[in-house]
Amino acid sequence: MALSACDFLAQATATQSDVTTDMLVVFGVVAVALVLFLTERLPIDVTAILLIVILVVLEPWTGVDPETGISGFANEATITVLAMLILSGGISRTGIVQELGRRMADFAGDSLRKQLFAVVAATSPVSGFLNNTPVVALLVPVVTDVANRGNTSPSKLLIPLSYASQMGGMLTLIGTSTNILASDVSARLGSEYPELHRFSMFEFTQLGAIVVVVGSLYLIFVGHYLLPERVPPRADYLESYAVGDYVADVAVVPGSPLVGETVRDASETLGPDIDVVQVVRAGERSVAPRQATSLREGDVLVVRTDRDAIATLEDAEGVEPVGRPNGAADLPTSDGVLTELVVSLDSRLVGERLDLEAFREEYDAAVLGLRSRGELVGERIVGRRLGVGDTLLVQAPPDTLDRLARGKDVIVAREPPRPDYRTDKAPIAVAIMIGVVAVAALEIYPILIAALAGVVAMVVTGVLEPNELYDAVEWDIIFLLAGVIPLGVALEGSGAAGYLAWLVVQSAGFLPPIAVLWLFYILTGLLTEVISNNASVVLLIPVAAAAAAGIGANPFAFVLAVTFAASTAFLGPIGYQTNLFVYGPGGYRFGDYARIGAPLQLVLSIVTVLGIAFFWGV
């Protein structure tokens, strides 16, 4: 049971020696969770499952029995988020968001401020009704094209795209999974704090609108001055990835032992640091050649390696360098499209080591370069472990890009040449989404039931095929929710949340309530930069509610402050998944986020706290 307000007030007169064994054990579990989230030693979904196991094994101290441990999977918030992800997937299949982006490009032209206005205006409202993660994934290639058509560096637009989606997510309950989870935690604490309740659809829309307007004005008129042009306008991919330093041509000479052998044999013969990315025969280039492709005399192999290994090719048996190592202009692209692929949140590639042969077989694309955490990988890329947001430079046939754009493993950073959308289903999809929102807003049925009914309607009307339901779900988010929900229960039931709140009151209780409210906003924002935003609300909402009760403030105001701060993480690429999606395509460095995000975070902290005080009181 969570610590009641009366119990909290009694505890506030106690000393720190009142820490119990139960609290210490729960604090230990929280510490393990923080370390795993921060270091990313395990995938986020595996970490979530591990938390469930630890909490149940330590039941005598955590109070989490097996039934409570798995309760997160059947939790209303988890199922609602799952249903909303599917609904967002249905909308994306119709191409509505992409069409909106293309119209945005037509409006923006070559004016940077118009481009920024178009990005914000197209992203924020949509993110209020669709999960903002897929919205950004869909708009990354569109916004990149807007920048290139307007002779603007994509670096000027992609971080604003991510930030606008986060701000837009605060317009409604369903804009982000964090809002839905915060609503569930608030409802669970309602028995202890009468002011707390489940959020309605438009509970905080008025404040969300103010946040969007203020944040948008900042991005349009101030923020772009703080963003460097990491990627030049209409950048040459080969030049930006320094492909000329790592790619060379070698010809199979007469009498070579490679004649009649395969591409795989050539890779082994040339050495472990050499990767064959193309085969040129009689003027025809084979993009992403199959490893079983047989070689002939006169074939030219385009190979990728590091600078040192290129020099060894001159002495390699059976081949001789052709001309000089390829510069940016020396790698023809007429037989394939050059583009970037961003590793998505729930991609099968996350945590896997890059295997060029396996990548060719799976995706029919040749990898020419890699950016990891925004930094160009200059050494050999084979064997590098991939993470969310890592960006691969690939060359692939146009139809391959179409297929990749429809999948969930990567985000194609340039719009595919022949996108395949169900445009005829767009009106139906929009009608279903409006129906879901209306039913929930009018409180005819709970959002959970309305969203599930919408999922069924999407399938019945053909907006989604039955087998596409599972592809639309970001399963790591679902497992994360299922794992952190019982952690929140343990935090409340053990009294750990109340104790942390007592510490806050002891150290900041002399401040006015609005100042303590602001401190919780800042604390949540900082915590979200190192762990997931969903974990932040689970850990801090119980603490914030108890602290509010301890100083005689409004617990609901503190819950809202934590919710808003957790959904607007602007200081780095790690705090929010949409920030990772733009990391590679924008060519950003870690500090670029703080440079533009820190002033925005400070401004919005003041605006949000004052807005909460005005609308709900402190």
N, C-alpha and C positions, 0 to 999 in steps of 0.2 A: 504494500500500500504506500502511496506517495506521502510525503511529509505534509501534514495539514498546516494551515496558517497559524493556528494556536500552538501546535507543537513547535513550529519554527520560532515563534516569539519566545517560547520558553527556552529553546535551545540557544537563542541569541544571547542569553545571559550566562551561558555556560562557557567553559574554556575549551581549548583545542585538545585537551586530554580526553574529551568525550568521544574521540574517534574510535569506532568499533572495528572488530576484526572483519565484519561483513563489508564495512566501508573500504577498508584497506584492500580486500580482495577485489572488489568492484573497481577501485581506482587502478589496481594492477591490470585488470582486463582492459580498462580504457587506455592505459599506457601502451599495452600491446597493440591495441587497435590503432592508436595514433602512429606508432612506429611503423606498422605494416602499411598504413595508408600513405605515410610520408615517404618511405623508402621504395614502395612498389616492388618489394621483393617477391610478392605473390600477386597474381591477377586479382582485381578487386572483388570478383565473385567468389574466388577461393578464400580470400580473407573473410568475407561475410560468412561463409559456411564454417570456417574455423572458429569465428566468434560464437556461433551457435553451439558448437561442440564444447568449447571452453566453458561457456555459461552453464550448460547443462551438467557437465562433469563436476563443476564447482557449485552445484545446487545448494548444498547446506549453507553456503555463504551468500550466493547470489540470489537465491530464492527462485531461480528459473528452472522449472521442471521440464521434462521433455515436451509436454503439450504447449507450455509457454514458449519454449525454445523455437518451435516450428510455427508458432502462431503468426509470425510475420508473413508467411506465405499465404495465409487466408485473411490477412488484414485488409480492411476496406481500402486503405491507402494504396497498398500494393496492387490489388486487383484494379482499382480505378486508374492507376498509372499505366498498367498493362493495357487496359482498354483504350486509354487516350493515345498511347503510342500506336496502336493499330489504326485508330481513326486518323491520326496524322499521316500514317503510311498510305491510307486510302486517298487522302487529299493529294499527297505527293505523286501518286500514280496517274493522276489526271493532268499534271503539268500546270496547275493553276499558279503555284508559287513561281515557277520558272517564267511563265508568261507575264506575271506581274513584274518580274525582274527585267524582262526584255523591254517592256513599256517604260520602265524606270530608265533604262539606257537611252531610249529614244528621247526622253524628256531631258536628261542630264547634259548631253552634248559634251563639250570640252571644258565646262566650268566646274572647278573643283567643288565650290560650295553647292552648286546644283547637284553634283554627283553625291555629295555627302547628304544633302537633304533628301534626295531620292532613296538612298540606302536606308536612312533612318525611317523615312515615311513608309517605305515598303516593308521593312522588317519588324518594327515595333508593334503595329496593330496586329499583324499576322501572328506574332509570337504570343499575343495575349490569348489566342484561341487554339493554337497548335503548339505542341511541345517545341520549345525553342531549339533544341538540339538538332532535329531533322531539318528545321527551317534554315539554320546556318549551313548545314551540309548541302542542302539544295541550292543555296544562294552563293556559295563560294565561287563556283565557275561563272555564274552570271555576273557577279560583282567584278571578278577579274576581267571579264570581257568589257564591262562598263569602263573600267580603268584603261584598258588597252585601246578601246575605241576613242576615248577622250584624251589620249596621250598623257595619262596620269599614272603615277606609280601605284600599283596595287597596294603597296604598303600604306598608302594614305587612306585606303578605304576598308581594308579587311578587319583591322582591330575595331574601328567604328561599327562594322557589321556585327561583330560578336557582342560588343557592349550594348548596342541597340536592341539585340535580341534578348539580352538579360533584363534590360529595363522594361521591355515590352512584356516579358513574362510576368511582371508584377501587376498587370492590368486586371487579371481575373484569377480565380482559383485554379483554373486548368492550364495556365500559361507555363507552368514548370512543375515537375514532380515534387520539388521542395515545398511548394505551396500546399499541395495535397497532403504530404506527410505532416507538415506543420499543423494543418487543420485537424488531422487525426490525433496528434499529440495533445493539442489544445482541448479537444473533446474529451480525451482520456483524463486530463487533469481537472475537468469541469466539476467532478464530485468534490474536490478539495478546494477549488477556487471558483465560486459562483460566477465570477465575471468571465470565465473562459467558456468557450463553446466552439462547435464546428463552424468553420467559415462558410458563409454563403457565397454564391457564384461571384457577386460583385461587391463583396464585403469591403475591400480596400481599393476599389477602382479609382475613386477620387484622388487618393494619395498616389496611386500608381501613375495616373495621368500627369500629376504634377512632376513626379520623378522623370517621366519620359520627356516632358517639355523642357525641364531644366537641363537634363542630361543631353538632350538633342541639341539645344542651343550651345552647350559647351563643345560638343563634338564638331558642330558646323563652323563655329566662329573662333574657337580657341584650340581645340585638341589637335587639329591637323598641323599646327605650327610646331607641335612637340614631337611629331612623328617623322623620323628621317626617311628618305627614299631608299630603303634597303634593296628594292627591286626596281630597276629603271623602267620607265614607260616602254611598253611593247618589248620587253626584255627578250633577248635571244636566250632560250633555255640552255643551249649548248655553251654559250659564253658564261652565263650566270653559274652554271655548275662546273665551269672550267674543264669541260669534257676534252678539250684539246690537249690538256696535260696528261690525260689518262687513257686516251684512245689512239690506236695506231693501226695501220694497214700492213698486213704481211701476205705475200703471194706464195702459193704452193708451187715450188719449182719443179722442172722436169726431173724425173727419177726420185722424187721425194718419197720417203717411206709413208707419208700421209696419204698418197694417192690410193684410193679405194678404201681408206679408213673413214671413220665417222667424225662428226664434230666432237663427240665425247672423247674419242681417241686423241684428237688434236689438242683438246684442253689438257689432257693428261701428259701428252708429250711435251707441250710447250712449258709446262710447269704448273704448280699449284696456285701460283699468283696470277695466272692468265685465264681470262674468260672470253670465249668467242660470242660476240653479240650480233654479228651479221655475217652472211656469206654472200659474196658478189661473184656471179657467174654470167659471162657473156652480157655484161651490162645490166643484168637483173639482180636486184638485191633481195635477199631473203631476210625479212625482219623476224627477230626472235626464232632463229633456226632450230629445228628439232635436233636433239642430241644424236638421233640415229641417221641424220642426213649424211649421205656418202659424199666424200670429197673427190675432186678431179684435179688434174694438172691444170694450172692457170687460175684456179679459184683464188680469190682474194678474201682473206679472213680479216674482219674488223674485230679487234680484240680490245678489251678493257682491263687495265691493271693499274698499278701505282707507278710513280715516276721512275723509281729505281728499276723495276722489272722491265719497263719499256726498253731500257738500254741493253738488256740481256737478249732481246729478240734478234739482234744483229748476229749473234753467234748460235742461234737456234738451228737445229738440224732440219733440213727439208723445207725451210721457208726463208724468204728474204724480205726485208722492209721495202715497201713501195712508197717512194717519195719521202716526205717527212711525216712525223706524227700528225694526225689530223688536227687541224684547227677547227674553229667553230663552223667555218664555211665548208669544211671538207667532208661532212657527213650528210649526204643527201637524205632528204626526208620525203621524197615523192612517193615512195612505196609504203609509207607509214606516217602516223601522226605523232609528233612529240608532245608530251604533256606531263603534268605532275599528278601523282596519285598520293593522296593523303590517307594514312592508315586510320581507319575510323574506330570509334569507341569499342564496338563489340566485334571487331574484325578477328578472323581466325589467325591473322598474321601477328597479332599482339603476343609478345613473348617468344615468338619463333625466331630462329636464326635465318638470315637471308640466304637462300639457296637459289642461285640464278637458274639452274636447270629445272628445279621444281617450280620456280616461278613461271618459267616459259611454258612448261607443260600445263600448269593450272590456269594461267591467265593469258597465254599467247602474247606475251609482251617481253621485250628485252629491256633490262634495267641498265641504264647508263650512268646514273648518279644517285646519291643519297644525301639528304639533310636530316640530321638527328638533333632534336632540340634546337632547331634553327641554324645549326652549324653544319657547313659542308664537310662531309667525310672524305678526306683526301686519300687515305690509305685504302687498302683493299676492302671492299664492302662485303664480300662473301663471308658468311659466318657472323655478321653483326646481328645482335638481337634487336628486333623491331619493337617499338612502343607506339602508343597512341599519339598521333600528330606527326610522326616521322613521315617524310615526304620523299617519294621515289620519282626520279626522272626516268620515263620509259618511252620507248618507241614501239608503236603497235598499229596494226591495221585499224581502219575506222570502225569496222563492225565489232572489233574487240572492245573498243571504248564504249560503244553502245551497250554491250553486255555488262561491262564493268560498272557503268553508270547506274544500271538497274539493280546491281548487287548491293551487298551491305558491307563488304570487306574494305572497300576503299572509296574515297571521295575523288571523283575526277575533277581536277582543278581547271579544266577547260571544257566548255559545253561540248558534248559529243556531236558529231556532224549530222547524225540522223536520229535524234531522240525519238523514242517510241512511247507516247503517252496515250492514255485513254481519254482523250479530250471530250468525246461524246458523253462521258460519264460525269463530267465536271459539275453540271447543274445538280445532278442527283447527289453527288458527294457534298456539295455546299449545303443543299437542303437538309441532308442528314445531320451535318454538323450544327446547323442552326437549330434543328429540332432538339438535339442533345442539350445545347446550351439553354434553350428556352424552357425545356422540361425541368432542368436543374434549377434555373434561376427562379422560376415560378413555384419551386418546391412541390411540384406535382409528385415527383418521385426523387429519391436521392440521386446524386451525381453518379454513383456506382451503377445503379440500375439503368439510368439514362444512357451512360456510356456503353454498357454491355448491349443494350438494345440497338444502339448505333452500330456496333460491330456486326451484329446479325444483319442489320439493314444493308451494310456495305457489301456483305457477301451475297445476300439475296438479290440485290440489284445489279450485281456484276462489277461493282467498283473494285472489289478485291476478289481474287480467286482464293478458295479455301486454303490452299497450300501457302499462300502469301501471308497469312495471318502471323505465322511464326517468324517469318523473315522481317516483319515490321517491328518486332519487339526487340528492344535493347536489353537482352537478358541479364547483362551484368548489373544494370540499374535495378532490375527486379530482385536479383539475389542480394544486392546491397541493401535494399529496403528491408528484405526479409531478415537480414542479419543484424541490422542496427536497431530494429524495433525492439527485440528482446533485450538488447543492451540498454535501451532507454528505460525499460521496465525495471531492470536490475538497479539502475542508477537511482530511480525513484524509490523503489521498495526497500533498498538497503539504507536509505537516509543519506546517501552520498550526495545527492543533488541538494538536499537541504543544508548539508554541512558546507558545501562550496558556496551556497548562497549566504550562509552565515559569515564566511570569510570575506565575501564581498561587502557585506554590511559593516563588518568590523573595520575594514580598511577604507571604505568610501561612504559609510553611513552618514558622515558629517556633511556630505554634499547634498544639494537639493535633488529631489527625485529626477528632474529632467537631466541633470548631469550624470546621474547613475544610469539613466536610460541611454544616454549617448555613449557611455563607457561600454555598455553591453553591445551596442551596435558595432563599435570599433573592435571589441574583443571577438565578436562573431566573424566580422570581416577578416581579421587576421587569422583566425582558426581555419576559416574556409580556404585560405590560400595554401594550407598544408594538408588538409584532409578534404573529403568530399563535402559538398554543401548539405547533402541529406544527413550525413553523420553529424554535422554541426548543429542542425536544428534539434536532432534527437538528444544530443548531449547538453545543449544550452537552454532550451525552452524550459525544462523543469527547474533549472537553476535560476533562470530569469524570473519565473513566476514566483518561486519561493522568496527570492530577494525582494521582489516588489511587495509581497505580503509583509516581509520583515520591516520595510521602511514605510509601510502604510500607503503604498502607491497602487496604481491600477495594474494588475497582472496582465490584462489583455494588451495594454500598451507595450509592455515588455516583450510579450510574445510576438507582436507585430514587428518590433524593432529587430529581433533575432531573425524573423522570417525574411524581412527585406534585406538585411545585411548578408544573409547566407545566399541569396539569389543574385547578388550584385558583387561579384568578385573581380576586381579590376587590376590587382597589383601584380599578377604574374600569369603565366600560361597554364599553371597546374590547377589553380583553384576552380576552374569551370571548364567543362569539356569543350565548349564552343571556342574558348581561347586557344585550345590545342589545335583545333581544326584549321585555324588561320595562321598558325605558327610558321609552317613550312612555306605555303604559297606567298606569304608576305615577306619571307626572308628575315623575319624578326629576330632580335636578340632578346634575352630574358629581360634586360633592363628597359626595353622599349615599352613594355606593359606598365611598369611603375611610372615611367616618365609621363605618360598620358593618363594613367589610371589613378595615381595617387591624388592629384588635385580633384579629379572627378569623384573619387571615393570620399574625400573630405567635404566637398560641396554637397553631395547627396546625403552624407551623414547628418549634416545640419538641416537640410531641407526635410529629410524623412522624420527626424526627431521632432522638429517644430510642427510638421504636418500631423504627426501622431498626437502631439499635445493639443493641437487645435481641434482635431476631429473627435478624438476619444478621451482626451484628458489624461493627465499623468497622476 
